Amino acid sequence: MSRFLIACGGTGGHLAPGIALAEGLVVRGHEPHLLISHKQVDSRLVEKYPWLQLARIPAAPLAANPLGLARFVWRQSAGFAFALKHLRQVRPDVVVGFGGFTTASIVLAARMRGIPVALHEANRVPGRAVRLLSRLAKRVYLPPGVRLGRARGSTVRPQGLPVRREFLRVERSAALETLQIEPASRLVAVLGGSQGASALNEWAESCMEQLALDGVQVFCVSGPGKRTAREERTFRSRDGVLVKSYLVPFCDRMPELLSCADVVVTRSGAGTLAELARIGTPAILVPFPHAADNHQAANALYFEQQGGGMVVDQRALSTLTKEVQDLLLNDWLLHKFHDNLVRMDRENSLDAMIDDLLALAGSPVGPKSASELKAA
């Protein structure tokens, strides 16, 4: 049995694949430990996984203003001291970092102690942490086709984003019942990532009545802090039928929501796109225009080129309602997007990443599933 320390906190896009990797390692008979941040989004997500062994590392994102920079230096220094102590306690065979501001301290500490480091980048444009730390890593996992100049060629492996085991398609009627959504002919889910998106929330509220005329419901996840409780709004279709739409601050049943949605309107973080591919739900992507290095636009372009959905620029939100209406009426295109998403998901093999990490740890590959583990 090998022991792995996984640094993955700060955002849902970093934490969710860290949990997915931990699940895969446990199934294969190994021991994962997670390092997360003190942010509320981390605490909320890990509540569903009481079996996780985890610790919270002091950290702060890099900021340009003097006060923010001072806080970054102070928190990262505290994080480095914490990392050295935590490595002595856990004694991992490999440290895995998923990027973000929780990664730097533990990677530097692991390098000082001679522990192999692996980095995973999910976005089509690698983030600052992975770019800066890649020369210290024995493995750098990048999306297929992405290059990173700082990384040594022998260390790079193509790898998609690990998706949590709970992400399986659910039968539509059961999903609607779980989410307490009244059945209707069509449902549009609106997601803004783990923090929510004000622009998409405003669009969702403005278009509900217009979409309801065609019997289309909207389920908008506004994000923590942007709403305090679930709200239901009732409209009438052209036929006089009551149509309900919903606004919620947070949804912890995302497999059910993606399973019962006909179309998802969402930002284009790498985690969201991997989950869409796993469930097979077509999407209209509205990349966050201020994302670091414009990585969401790069993610969205690749998703569109692979045939998983469409892209609408945030500056063209006035056209989004028409795009949603046209797509909902085009069953052929919806099925085509679904088939392409199934193909895209097959390219994301968590087993390949775990095999490589076990080799890095000097551990036998061993069985790859729960049934194989039981037989072994």
C-alpha positions as CSV (number, residue, x, y, z in Angstrom):
1,M,0.0,0.0,0.0
2,S,1.3,3.5,-0.9
3,R,0.4,6.8,0.7
4,F,-0.4,9.9,-1.4
5,L,-0.8,13.5,-0.2
6,I,-3.1,15.4,-2.6
7,A,-3.1,19.3,-2.5
8,C,-6.4,20.3,-4.1
9,G,-8.2,23.1,-2.2
10,G,-9.3,26.6,-3.0
11,T,-11.9,26.1,-5.7
12,G,-14.3,23.4,-6.6
13,G,-12.3,23.0,-9.9
14,H,-9.3,21.9,-7.9
15,L,-11.0,20.0,-5.0
16,A,-13.4,17.9,-7.0
17,P,-10.7,16.1,-9.1
18,G,-8.6,15.7,-5.9
19,I,-11.6,13.8,-4.4
20,A,-12.0,11.8,-7.6
21,L,-8.3,10.7,-7.4
22,A,-8.7,9.9,-3.7
23,E,-11.7,7.7,-4.5
24,G,-9.7,5.9,-7.2
25,L,-6.7,5.3,-4.9
26,V,-8.9,3.9,-2.2
27,V,-10.6,1.4,-4.6
28,R,-7.1,0.2,-5.6
29,G,-6.1,-0.3,-1.9
30,H,-4.0,2.8,-1.3
31,E,-4.1,5.6,1.3
32,P,-4.9,9.2,0.1
33,H,-4.6,12.3,2.3
34,L,-6.1,15.6,1.1
35,L,-4.8,19.1,1.7
36,I,-7.5,21.8,1.3
37,S,-8.0,25.5,2.1
38,H,-10.0,27.1,4.8
39,K,-12.5,28.5,2.3
40,Q,-16.2,27.8,2.7
41,V,-16.5,26.1,-0.7
42,D,-14.0,23.4,0.4
43,S,-15.8,22.8,3.7
44,R,-19.1,22.5,1.9
45,L,-17.9,20.0,-0.7
46,V,-16.0,17.7,1.6
47,E,-19.0,17.3,3.9
48,K,-20.3,14.6,1.5
49,Y,-17.1,12.5,2.0
50,P,-16.7,11.8,5.7
51,W,-14.2,9.0,5.0
52,L,-11.6,11.5,3.6
53,Q,-8.5,12.0,5.6
54,L,-7.8,15.7,5.2
55,A,-6.1,18.8,6.7
56,R,-6.4,22.5,6.0
57,I,-3.2,24.4,4.9
58,P,-2.8,28.1,5.5
59,A,-2.6,29.8,2.0
60,A,-3.7,32.9,0.1
61,P,-3.8,33.7,-3.6
62,L,-1.2,36.0,-5.1
63,A,-2.4,39.6,-5.3
64,A,-0.9,42.7,-7.0
65,N,-1.8,45.3,-4.4
66,P,0.6,45.8,-1.4
67,L,-1.8,44.5,1.3
68,G,-2.7,41.5,-0.8
69,L,0.9,40.7,-1.5
70,A,1.8,41.0,2.2
71,R,-1.0,38.6,3.1
72,F,0.1,36.2,0.3
73,V,3.7,36.1,1.7
74,W,2.6,35.7,5.3
75,R,0.1,33.0,4.6
76,Q,2.4,31.1,2.2
77,S,5.2,31.2,4.8
78,A,2.8,29.8,7.4
79,G,1.7,27.2,4.8
80,F,5.3,26.2,4.2
81,A,5.9,25.6,7.9
82,F,2.7,23.6,8.1
83,A,3.7,21.6,5.0
84,L,7.0,20.5,6.4
85,K,5.4,19.4,9.7
86,H,2.5,17.6,7.8
87,L,4.9,15.7,5.5
88,R,6.7,14.4,8.6
89,Q,3.4,13.2,10.0
90,V,1.9,11.6,6.9
91,R,5.1,10.4,5.2
92,P,3.6,10.2,1.7
93,D,5.3,8.3,-1.1
94,V,4.1,10.9,-3.6
95,V,2.7,14.5,-3.4
96,V,0.1,15.4,-6.0
97,G,-0.9,19.0,-6.7
98,F,-3.9,20.1,-8.6
99,G,-2.8,23.8,-8.9
100,G,-4.1,26.8,-7.2
101,F,-2.7,28.7,-4.1
102,T,-2.7,25.6,-1.8
103,T,-0.2,23.8,-4.0
104,A,3.0,25.9,-3.8
105,S,4.0,25.4,-0.2
106,I,3.5,21.6,-0.1
107,V,5.3,21.1,-3.4
108,L,8.4,23.1,-2.3
109,A,8.4,21.3,1.1
110,A,8.1,17.9,-0.7
111,R,11.0,18.8,-3.0
112,M,13.2,19.7,0.0
113,R,12.4,16.3,1.6
114,G,13.1,14.4,-1.6
115,I,9.5,13.2,-2.1
116,P,8.4,12.8,-5.7
117,V,5.9,15.5,-6.9
118,A,3.2,15.2,-9.6
119,L,1.2,18.1,-10.9
120,H,-2.2,18.0,-12.7
121,E,-3.5,20.8,-14.9
122,A,-7.0,20.6,-16.1
123,N,-7.3,23.8,-18.2
124,R,-6.2,24.3,-21.8
125,V,-4.0,27.1,-20.6
126,P,-1.9,26.0,-17.6
127,G,-2.3,28.0,-14.5
128,R,0.4,30.1,-12.8
129,A,1.1,27.5,-10.0
130,V,1.6,24.6,-12.4
131,R,3.7,26.8,-14.8
132,L,6.1,27.9,-12.0
133,L,6.3,24.5,-10.2
134,S,6.5,22.2,-13.2
135,R,10.3,22.0,-13.2
136,L,10.2,20.5,-9.7
137,A,7.8,17.7,-10.7
138,K,8.5,14.1,-11.7
139,R,5.1,14.1,-13.5
140,V,3.1,16.8,-15.1
141,Y,-0.4,15.7,-16.3
142,L,-1.8,18.0,-19.0
143,P,-4.9,17.9,-21.2
144,P,-4.3,16.1,-24.5
145,G,-2.6,18.4,-27.0
146,V,-1.5,21.0,-24.4
147,R,2.2,21.9,-24.1
148,L,4.2,23.5,-21.2
149,G,7.6,24.9,-22.0
150,R,8.9,24.8,-18.5
151,A,8.2,21.1,-18.0
152,R,10.8,18.5,-19.0
153,G,9.4,16.5,-21.9
154,S,10.0,13.1,-20.1
155,T,7.7,14.2,-17.3
156,V,4.6,15.2,-19.3
157,R,1.7,12.8,-19.6
158,P,-1.6,13.5,-21.4
159,Q,-4.5,13.2,-18.9
160,G,-8.0,14.5,-18.7
161,L,-9.7,15.6,-15.5
162,P,-10.6,12.9,-12.9
163,V,-14.4,12.9,-12.2
164,R,-15.9,11.8,-8.9
165,R,-17.5,8.3,-8.8
166,E,-20.9,9.8,-8.0
167,F,-21.2,11.3,-11.4
168,L,-23.3,8.8,-13.2
169,R,-26.4,9.5,-15.3
170,V,-29.6,9.2,-13.3
171,E,-33.0,8.3,-14.8
172,R,-34.8,11.6,-15.6
173,S,-37.9,11.0,-13.5
174,A,-35.9,10.0,-10.4
175,A,-33.6,13.0,-10.9
176,L,-36.6,15.4,-11.1
177,E,-38.1,13.9,-7.9
178,T,-34.8,14.2,-6.0
179,L,-34.5,17.9,-6.9
180,Q,-38.2,18.6,-6.3
181,I,-38.7,19.9,-9.9
182,E,-42.1,19.5,-11.5
183,P,-41.9,17.6,-14.7
184,A,-42.0,19.7,-17.9
185,S,-41.2,19.1,-21.6
186,R,-37.8,20.9,-21.3
187,L,-35.4,22.0,-18.6
188,V,-32.5,24.4,-18.8
189,A,-29.9,24.4,-16.0
190,V,-27.8,27.5,-15.4
191,L,-24.5,27.1,-13.5
192,G,-21.9,29.7,-12.6
193,G,-19.2,27.4,-11.2
194,S,-18.5,27.0,-7.5
195,Q,-18.7,30.7,-6.8
196,G,-21.7,31.5,-9.1
197,A,-21.8,34.0,-11.9
198,S,-23.8,37.2,-11.6
199,A,-24.1,37.7,-15.3
200,L,-25.7,34.2,-15.8
201,N,-27.9,34.7,-12.8
202,E,-29.3,38.0,-14.2
203,W,-29.8,36.4,-17.6
204,A,-31.7,33.4,-16.0
205,E,-34.0,35.7,-14.1
206,S,-34.7,37.8,-17.2
207,C,-35.4,34.9,-19.5
208,M,-37.6,32.7,-17.3
209,E,-40.9,34.2,-18.4
210,Q,-40.0,34.1,-22.1
211,L,-38.8,30.5,-22.0
212,A,-41.9,29.5,-19.9
213,L,-44.1,30.5,-22.9
214,D,-42.7,27.5,-24.6
215,G,-43.1,25.3,-21.5
216,V,-39.4,25.5,-20.7
217,Q,-38.3,25.5,-17.0
218,V,-35.1,27.1,-15.7
219,F,-33.1,25.8,-12.7
220,C,-30.5,28.4,-11.8
221,V,-27.7,27.6,-9.2
222,S,-26.8,31.2,-8.2
223,G,-23.7,30.4,-6.1
224,P,-23.1,30.8,-2.3
225,G,-23.6,34.3,-1.0
226,K,-25.7,35.4,-4.0
227,R,-28.9,33.9,-2.5
228,T,-29.9,32.5,0.9
229,A,-32.8,30.1,0.1
230,R,-34.5,28.3,-2.7
231,E,-37.0,30.3,-4.6
232,E,-39.7,29.2,-7.0
233,R,-41.4,31.3,-9.7
234,T,-44.5,30.4,-11.6
235,F,-45.4,31.5,-15.1
236,R,-47.9,30.3,-17.8
237,S,-47.1,28.8,-21.1
238,R,-48.8,29.9,-24.3
239,D,-51.3,27.0,-23.7
240,G,-52.1,28.4,-20.2
241,V,-50.2,25.6,-18.4
242,L,-48.4,26.6,-15.2
243,V,-44.6,26.4,-15.6
244,K,-42.3,26.6,-12.5
245,S,-38.7,27.8,-12.5
246,Y,-36.2,27.7,-9.7
247,L,-33.3,29.7,-8.1
248,V,-31.1,28.0,-5.5
249,P,-27.9,29.2,-3.8
250,F,-26.2,25.8,-4.0
251,C,-26.8,22.3,-5.5
252,D,-25.1,19.3,-4.0
253,R,-26.9,16.9,-6.4
254,M,-25.2,17.8,-9.6
255,P,-25.4,14.4,-11.2
256,E,-29.2,14.5,-10.9
257,L,-29.3,18.1,-12.2
258,L,-27.2,17.3,-15.2
259,S,-29.2,14.2,-15.9
260,C,-32.6,15.8,-16.0
261,A,-31.4,19.0,-17.9
262,D,-31.9,19.1,-21.7
263,V,-29.3,21.9,-22.0
264,V,-26.9,23.5,-19.5
265,V,-25.9,27.1,-19.7
266,T,-22.6,27.4,-17.8
267,R,-19.2,28.9,-17.4
268,S,-16.4,26.8,-18.9
269,G,-14.2,25.7,-16.0
270,A,-12.4,22.4,-16.7
271,G,-14.3,20.5,-13.9
272,T,-17.7,21.5,-15.2
273,L,-16.8,20.4,-18.8
274,A,-15.5,17.0,-17.5
275,E,-18.7,16.5,-15.6
276,L,-20.9,17.4,-18.6
277,A,-19.0,14.8,-20.7
278,R,-19.5,12.2,-18.0
279,I,-23.2,12.7,-17.9
280,G,-23.5,13.5,-21.6
281,T,-25.5,16.7,-21.3
282,P,-25.1,19.3,-24.1
283,A,-24.1,22.8,-23.1
284,I,-24.0,26.4,-24.2
285,L,-20.8,27.9,-22.7
286,V,-20.3,31.5,-21.6
287,P,-16.6,31.7,-20.6
288,F,-15.8,34.0,-17.7
289,P,-14.1,36.9,-19.5
290,H,-11.7,37.8,-16.6
291,A,-10.4,34.2,-16.0
292,A,-6.7,34.0,-15.5
293,D,-4.9,33.9,-18.9
294,N,-8.4,33.7,-20.4
295,H,-8.3,29.9,-19.8
296,Q,-12.0,29.5,-19.9
297,A,-12.2,30.8,-23.4
298,A,-9.6,28.2,-24.4
299,N,-11.5,25.5,-22.6
300,A,-14.8,26.5,-24.3
301,L,-13.2,26.6,-27.8
302,Y,-11.8,23.1,-27.4
303,F,-15.2,21.8,-26.1
304,E,-17.0,23.4,-29.1
305,Q,-14.4,22.0,-31.6
306,Q,-14.9,18.5,-30.1
307,G,-18.7,18.9,-30.7
308,G,-19.9,19.0,-27.1
309,G,-21.9,22.2,-27.4
310,M,-21.8,25.8,-28.4
311,V,-20.0,29.0,-27.1
312,V,-21.6,32.4,-26.6
313,D,-19.4,35.4,-25.6
314,Q,-20.6,37.2,-22.5
315,R,-20.7,40.4,-24.6
316,A,-23.4,38.7,-26.6
317,L,-25.7,37.6,-23.8
318,S,-28.6,39.4,-25.5
319,T,-28.5,36.5,-28.1
320,L,-28.4,33.7,-25.5
321,T,-32.1,33.2,-25.1
322,K,-32.6,32.7,-28.8
323,E,-29.7,30.3,-28.9
324,V,-31.2,28.2,-26.1
325,Q,-34.6,28.2,-27.8
326,D,-33.2,27.1,-31.2
327,L,-31.1,24.3,-29.6
328,L,-34.0,22.9,-27.6
329,L,-36.0,22.6,-30.9
330,N,-33.1,20.8,-32.6
331,D,-33.3,17.2,-31.4
332,W,-30.8,16.0,-34.1
333,L,-28.2,18.5,-32.8
334,L,-28.9,17.6,-29.2
335,H,-28.3,13.9,-29.9
336,K,-25.2,14.7,-31.9
337,F,-23.8,16.7,-29.0
338,H,-24.6,13.9,-26.6
339,D,-22.8,11.3,-28.7
340,N,-19.7,13.5,-29.0
341,L,-19.7,14.0,-25.2
342,V,-19.7,10.2,-24.7
343,R,-16.7,10.0,-26.9
344,M,-15.0,12.8,-25.1
345,D,-15.5,11.1,-21.7
346,R,-14.0,7.9,-22.9
347,E,-10.7,9.8,-23.5
348,N,-10.5,10.6,-19.7
349,S,-9.0,7.6,-18.0
350,L,-8.4,7.9,-14.2
351,D,-6.9,4.4,-14.2
352,A,-4.1,5.5,-16.5
353,M,-3.2,8.3,-14.1
354,I,-3.3,6.1,-11.1
355,D,-1.1,3.4,-12.8
356,D,1.5,6.1,-13.5
357,L,1.3,7.5,-10.0
358,L,1.8,4.0,-8.5
359,A,4.8,3.5,-10.8
360,L,6.2,6.8,-9.5
361,A,5.6,5.6,-5.9
362,G,7.4,2.3,-6.7
363,S,4.2,0.4,-5.9
364,P,2.7,-2.5,-7.9
365,V,-0.1,-1.4,-10.2
366,G,-2.5,-4.0,-8.7
367,P,-6.3,-4.4,-9.3
368,K,-8.2,-1.6,-11.0
369,S,-11.7,-2.1,-9.7
370,A,-13.5,-3.0,-6.5
371,S,-14.3,-6.5,-7.8
372,E,-10.7,-7.0,-8.8
373,L,-9.5,-5.8,-5.4
374,K,-11.9,-8.2,-3.6
375,A,-10.7,-11.1,-5.8
376,A,-7.0,-10.2,-5.1
